[in-house]
Amino acid sequence: MADWTIDDAERLYRVKRWGGGYFEIGDNGNLHITPVPGNPEVRIDFHSVIEEMKEEGIQFPVVVRFHDILRSQVAELNTTFRSTIEEADYQGRYLGVYPVKVNQMREVVEEIVDAGRQFDYGLEAGSKAELLTVLAFQTSDEALTILNGYKDEEFMRLALLGRKLGRKIIVVVEKYSELLSLVRIAKELDIDPIIGLRSKMTVKGRGKWESSGGDRAKFGLTIAEIINAARYLEEQGLAHTLQLLHFHIGSQLTDIRSVKDAVAEGARIYAELRKMGVDLRYVDVGGGLGIDYDGTQSTSESSRNYNMKEYVADVVYGMKEVCDLEEVPHPNLVTESGRAITAHHSCVITQIVGEIKNSQIKFDTAAAEDEHVMVSNMRDLFETLETSDNMQEIFNDASQWKEQAMDAFKLRVVSLQELAKIETLYWQIMSRLHQKLKEAEFVPEELQELEYHLSSQYLCNFSVFQSAADTWAIDQVLPVVPITRMNEKPSVKCSLVDITCDSDGKIDQFVGEHGVQDVLPMHPIKAGEDYFIGLFLTGAYQDVMGDMHNLFGRLNEVHIFSDDDDPEDFYIEEVVTGSSVSNVLSIMQYNPSAMAQDVKRIIDKHVAAGSIKPREGVKWTDFYEDCLHGYTYLKTR
Ligand SMILES: *Cc1c(COP(=O)(O)O)cnc(C)c1O
């Protein structure tokens, strides 16, 4: 172990680079969490968290939430804006909102609202269900509530109810016709709305969500529509209700230049409207503040080439510069950062339950009498491998012969036994080639993929579709690391596969030493010992977008709070039980208790017929019911 240090592990897993100051590898090789950046004394060993979960009998996989991280991120965003505004001598305030679509879980929103109260931090909703949600939360009196998305009449009425209750609710018009219906309903109810206009931007964000900007953007008004809207409100005697200009050019903006461009464009529109006499008070720059998922600090799609401080400075100084030149007042600034608030606070912890490896097949390949020439050819090839220096040729021959052998098998020329020998020899050749290539100076392109094909697949007790939807849907890279043993050199290169019956249920893009790579070095599994891994930065979108593919339901959740006085520096504040099998079946229209009765009736019939003993029948009935009420994932203890 002397040739492997924590620094080596850090270089490999890049924990500090994606960890946002919250995660690092401890001297004992375990993953540590420091959830309060201002207080490094609070240090939680993730291994202790797992031990406590085991003691409480919580089944894995588990979502672990660190509430202190949520609070820290809310504070960080708000204090960064405050200090930058002060430093720039900017005349407006910062009044940020949290867009609940990023993670609508009640406990998450509650924590954000609570941590944000002292900053007048508000909420954003993008649908009727979300609007009903945010109306029930008590933010501070000054905090804004911003409503985006397409709206019907009911939505408008709910927004005006919020106005009636004294909330600073701003309805952002995405589509011109919404303005007409809002004005009509506001007059009918005699309640003054506060109106925002979303501008369709010509700037496109770089990254996966670039279509949120540009001419074909789904949302927003053209410049002509914005001017018409301002005139219309004036005609209606409602000029004073138009207070906010909104734009949002996409999530996870990877390049700071798109932020600068959007702010410049938005600031110009704001300034011109002010000069036209529109009394705008707020400019809302939307979301987009990115997260460095892969630790590369680059414009790759899972990263970004800036940090929060730089983003904030570009918004504040960008707006100030244009306003000062145009001699208009500095507007209050609003952002709708969601990803940046929630991504770090939660992770998924699960264990590896098996290893799948083709090249480890053990099968006797000794020559048999009258064996088919295809088998002896493959064996000869294996033997010439040591003396040959043309690796590509051997690779080509072996690959072609393996395919031909399958054809020959289908034509009944090669037997099942012979096919097994050919396959085994093929994998032996590939392993040996791979070893030899490690010493080679030049590796032909096709052979570079050998590493991936020969690597193990670690079978993980979770579902990609439930817990990491974006890795499947849009190739989002999420950091994966073992929770323990990082003081040990990892000797197994592997990718991860989940327990769904879907070959897309896999992860083969990892944060690694050389950027994103298709295999991750892990530790060999030891018999009788758990090997836990964590999937990190799952708090934004992933947490709430999962589906029930294969009827794997929601995960058990553990909410962790830090406590400096506790010997382990934490306590489990709450355990939220995940879906049981009967929960997911009910969603699919089954009636689990009727199913249990049906199965009992069938068992009773067998008991009556004597094929099952009565005592045994009772046991089977109970077992079926227990499983119905159990967890949907593999039971490992
Ligand atoms: C999704 C969305 C956001 C959140 O964006 P993040 O990149 O997660 O900060 C903000 N505003 C609007 C209008 C959105 O649609």
The ligand as an SDF file (V2000), in Angstrom:
LIG
                    3D

 15 15  0  0  0  0  0  0  0  0999 V2000
  -35.3230   25.2460  -15.3210 C   0  0  0  0  0  0  0  0  0  0  0  0
  -35.3940   26.6850  -15.1510 C   0  0  0  0  0  0  0  0  0  0  0  0
  -34.5780   27.3120  -14.2050 C   0  0  0  0  0  0  0  0  0  0  0  0
  -33.5380   26.5860  -13.3910 C   0  0  0  0  0  0  0  0  0  0  0  0
  -32.3390   26.5260  -14.0680 O   0  0  0  0  0  0  0  0  0  0  0  0
  -30.9860   26.0040  -13.3930 P   0  0  0  0  0  0  0  0  0  0  0  0
  -30.0620   25.9210  -14.5280 O   0  0  0  0  0  0  0  0  0  0  0  0
  -31.2910   24.7130  -12.7430 O   0  0  0  0  0  0  0  0  0  0  0  0
  -30.5480   27.0130  -12.3990 O   0  0  0  0  0  0  0  0  0  0  0  0
  -34.7340   28.6690  -14.0370 C   0  0  0  0  0  0  0  0  0  0  0  0
  -35.6340   29.3870  -14.7610 N   0  0  0  0  0  0  0  0  0  0  0  0
  -36.4230   28.8020  -15.6860 C   0  0  0  0  0  0  0  0  0  0  0  0
  -37.3750   29.6220  -16.4530 C   0  0  0  0  0  0  0  0  0  0  0  0
  -36.3220   27.4390  -15.9200 C   0  0  0  0  0  0  0  0  0  0  0  0
  -37.0890   26.8720  -16.8490 O   0  0  0  0  0  0  0  0  0  0  0  0
  1  2  1  0
  2  3  1  0
  2 14  2  0
  3  4  1  0
  3 10  2  0
  4  5  1  0
  5  6  1  0
  6  7  2  0
  6  8  1  0
  6  9  1  0
 10 11  1  0
 11 12  2  0
 12 13  1  0
 12 14  1  0
 14 15  1  0
M  END
$$$$
